[in-house]
Amino acid sequence: MSFSEVDVQNALKNLIDPNTKKDFVSGKSVKNVKVNGSDVTLDILLGYPAQSVWGEIKAQVETHLQSALSGAGKIEANVSSKVVSHAVQRGVKLVDGVKNIIAVASGKGGVGKSTTAVNLALALAAEGARVGMLDADIYGPSQPTMLGLSGNPDSEDGKTMKPLVNHGLQVMSIGFLIDADTPMIWRGPMVTQALDQLLHQTSWDNLDYLVIDLPPGTGDIQLTLAQKVPVTGAVIVTTPQDIALMDARKGLKMFEKVDVKIIGIVENMSTHICSNCGHEEHIFGAGGGEKMCADYNTEFLGSLPLDIRIREQADSGEPTVVSDPDGNISKVYKQIARRVAVKIADMAQDHSAAFPKIVVQNT
């Protein structure tokens, strides 16, 4: 019995991508379907990085088509990922060399925002994406320590700086430009100008995602950043106790006011795991992050334990996702990263690169 490309497309309308929860056809992932006699070849192009599950998706598609198409011969599905630029706040231009910017923010300090940001960035890189990290916490830059980086960035043209690289991440921080013991006694305008320079004068090399570790709070600096930096979406980090949640809610509302999309909320230190006996308990309370998500109709991306290893690994310059890539905590970071990438892939695309630039000349 013969079948056509349309039959292949129709068969894939019944197959759900486990990551996006949409079928592959409506998700626009099915490309280049070719039917040769009873043999079928096709490409599955995912809009999010997912190197670790390419094999599973390939097997899923091939098995489904084998059973859905009667008389099918050899079926070959080639799975890959391509990340594109997505829309940002109106009137804010994209940064050269960067497709998408993910802001990681918190209403208050001490909730593990920087640790979450670096492990999110490393998890996206582990899935095959090109990822950068901008440490925007001018008063307390911690990414150089967490990523085991030191020294000054090189500049080939005297105008732009090359990011430092470790663990597959392109990294820029004020910490590379000042002495580690020097306090940043700067007023708001100087800080925002410094961040603008770090963002625009770094020669980012073809990044799918730039993760920005924002300073905690909702003051002048955060507001200026949220209005000037082209943010694709924001991830809010909180801990379960009421005080942290109160401030996290303010952070969320700030982004909403300046038209930045909220990707979701990560609850950090949600349970404490005893390093002696392994007993787990909710020392900061339970369910706060999920309740906040319900109140604001946003997604609960995942929860992470208060575990001494996360702190030790980050302090040693080898964060959890690279020091224990197959451990349970890394799996949670990777699930959060995949969910962030899938949600970004669902957002409206940015087509500004496709418009011709108009140049006025005297002739």
N, C-alpha and C positions, 0 to 999 in steps of 0.2 A: 504493500500500500504506500503510495507516494504522499509527500506532504511538502508544504511551502514555507517560506520565511514567515508568512503571516501566522501559520500554525505554531511555529516556534515562539513567536511573540505572544500569541494567545496562551500558550502553555505556561509561559513565564509570568503571566498576569496572576497566576494562582500560587506563585512561590514568593514567600515573604523573606526579605532580608532581615536576619535576626537582630541586626544593629539599628536599622532605621525603623523597623516595624512596618515598612511599606513593601509592596511588591516591587520586583526589580524593574518592571516596565514603567509604572507611574513614577518611580524614583529616577527614571531616565538613565539607568545604568547599562541597559542592553545596547550594544553597538556591533556593527559589522557582522550581521547574521548572514552566513552563507550555507546554502544547502547544495550538496553535490551528490546526486543519487539519493542514497539513504544516509549519507554522512552529513554531520552538521558541525560547523565551527562558528564560534561567536566570541566577542569580547564582553567582559563585565567590567565596566569602569566605575569604581566607587568614588564618591565625592569627598571621602574622608580617609586618612591614613589608617591602614588596617593590615599591615604586613603579616602579623601573627595569625590572622584568620583567613588569609587568601586561600590557603589549601582547603579549609573547611567549606568555604563558599564555592570553590571550584567543584568539590565533590558533591555538594548539595545541588548545584545547578545541573551537573551531568547526570546524577541519579534521577532527578526529577524529570528531565527531558527524556531519558531512556524509558521511563515508565509511561510518560504522557504521550509519546509519539510511537504509535504502533509500527513495527517494522523498522525502527531506527537502527542504523549501523553504528559507526564510530562517532562519538560525540566529544568534542574538544572545546572546553571553555577556558579562555585566558583571562585571569583576574588581575587587575591592577588598580591603582588609586591615582587620582589627579585632584589636587586642591586648587580652587580658584579664589579670586578676590570677592569679598562680599561687602554689601553696602554698609556705610558708617553714618555718623551724624550728618545731617544736611549742612553743606557749606564748609566741610572740613576735608582737605585734600589728603589722599593716600600718601604714605611715605615711600620713597624710592626703594625698591628691592624688597618690599614687604607686602605680602598679599593680605594677611589678616592680623589684627592686633587683639590679643586677649588680655584684658586688665584684671589682675587679681587684687582684690581690695578687702578691707575689713573696716568696721566702724571704729575699732579700738586696737591698741597694740597688744602683743602677748598672746594672740590666739593661734600662732603658727602659720601666719599668712605666707611668709617668705619660704618656709619649708614646703608648704603646699604648692607654691608657685614653681619652685625649682623641680619638684618631683613631677608636677604636671607637664612641665616643659620636657623633662627627660623621658617621660612616658610617651609623649607625642613623637619625640625623636626615635624612640625604640620601635614605634609603629611605622617608621620609614619616612616621616616628614622632615623637611628642612626647618629647623627651629632656632630662634634666637631668644635671649633673655636680656631685658633692659631692667637694671636695678634702679628704680626711680625713687628709692627711699634715701634721699640725699642726706638726711640727718643720721641715719643708721644703716649704711650700706652693708648688707650681710652676704650678698651673693658671691663676692670674691672668696670668702672663707668657705662657703658651702660648696663651691665648685672647684676649690683647690687652685685658685688662680691668683697670680700677683704679677707685678711689673707694669710698665706703661705701654699703652697701645702705640703701634707704629702708624706713621703718616707718610704716604708716598708723595703726596702733592702739597703738604703743608696746610690743607684745608679740611680734609676728611680723615677720620681715624679708622683703622682696621680693628674690628672687634677681636678680643682674645677668644681662643677656642679651647674647650675641654669637654670630654664626654659627648662629643658630637654637637655641642651647643655653641653658637656665636654669642658672646657675652660682652656687654658694656655696662660700666658702673663708675660713679664718681670715685669709688674706692680705688680705682686704678690710677687716678689723677692726683690724689692727695695722700699725705702721710697717714698711716692707719691710726695714729694717736691724735691727729688734729681734729678738734671739734669744728663742725660747720656752723659758725655763728653768722648765719645769713638771714636776712629778712625775705619774706615771700617772693617779691619780684625777682630777686637774684636766683632763688631756687627754681622758679618756673623758667627763667631764661637758661639756666644751666641744663635743665631737663630737656628743653627745646633743642639745645645744641647736641646733647647726648643722643637724642632721637634722630635728628636730621643730619648731623655731621658725622654719623657713623656709617661706613660703607657696608651696609647689610647686603649679604650675597644671596639673592634669590630665596628669601624665606617664605615658607608656607604660613608659618605662625611666628609672631613675636609676642612672647609673654612679658607683660610689664608688671613688676612687683611694685605696687603703689605704696606710698607711705600710709600709715593708718590714719583714720579720722575723716572728717568731712569739711575741712576748712578751706581757706583760700587756695592752697596749693592743689588739693584734690579737685576743686571746682574748675580751676584754670585748666588743669590737665584734661578733665572730662570734656571741656569745651574746645580745646586746641588739638588734642591727640585724636587721630582717626580710629576710634575703638569699634571693632566689630561686635564685641560683646564683653560683659563683665561677669566674673565669678566672685561671689561673696563668700569669705571664710568667716565662720563664727565658732564659738564653743557653746555647749548646751545651756550654760547658766543664764539667768534672766538679764544680768547686767550686760553681758556680751551681746545678747540678742537685741536688747534695746538699741545699742549702738550700730549693730549690723543692719537693723531696720532703717536707721538714718542713712547709712551708706547706700542701701538699695533705693531709697526714695530720691537721693541725690542723683543717681544715674538716670532714674526715670525722668526727673525734671529736665535733664540736659539731653534727653533723647538717645541715651545709650541703652541698648538691649541688655537685659539680664539673662545670662545663660543658665544660671542656677546657683544653688547654695551648697557649700561643702561644710559639714559639721566636723570640726577637728576636736581631738581629745574627748570623744564622746563616751568612751569607757576607759578605765584604768586597768592595765594588765600587770599584776604583781610579777616582778622579775624572779621571785623565789618560788612561788607556788603556782603561778599562772592564773590565779583567781581574777575574774573580771568583774568590775562594778562601776556603776554610774556615779562617780564622785561629784560631777558637776551637774547632776540632774539628767533627765532623759526626755527625748522627744521634742526638744525646743526647736531644733532646726527644721524638723518636719512640720511642726505647727506653723512656723514662720512661712514656709513654702505654701502651705494651705491658705494662710491669710492673704498672701500676695500673689497667689496663682502662678507660682514659679516652680521650677523643678528641683527636687532634692537629689543632688548628684551623687552623694555618698557620704559615708562617715568613716573617720579614722580614729584608731585608739590612741591614748596617751601611753606611748611605749618608749622605754629608754633607748631602744635601738634606733628609732627614727632620729632622736636628738644626737646620739653618738655618731651615727653615720653622716648626718649633715655637718656636724662640727669638724669631722675629719676630712671633709672635702669630697666624700664619696656618698652622696645621698642614696636613700633606700633603693630607688629604682635601678641604680647602677651597681650598688654593693650587694644587693640580694634580689636580682631580677626575677627569680621564680618564686620568691616568698609570698606569703598571703597578703602582706601589706602592699607590696609592689603590685599585686594583682588588683587591689582596690584602686590604687593610683591609676593603673592602666585602664580600668573600667571607667573611672571618672574622665580620663583623657579622651577615651573613645566616644563617650557620651557628649563631651564638649565639642569634639570635632564633628560628630553627626548633627548636633544642633546648629552649628555654624553652617554646615553644608546645606541645611534646610532653609537658611535665610536668603533673602533677595540678593542676587549677584550685583557686583559693581561693574558697570560697563564703560566707565569713563575712559579706559585705555583704548576702547574701540572708536571713540569719537576723534575726528581729525582736529589737529590744533590749528587755529586760525592765526596767521601771521600777517600784520599790516606793514607794508613796505612802501616807501616813496619810490616811484619808478619814473 
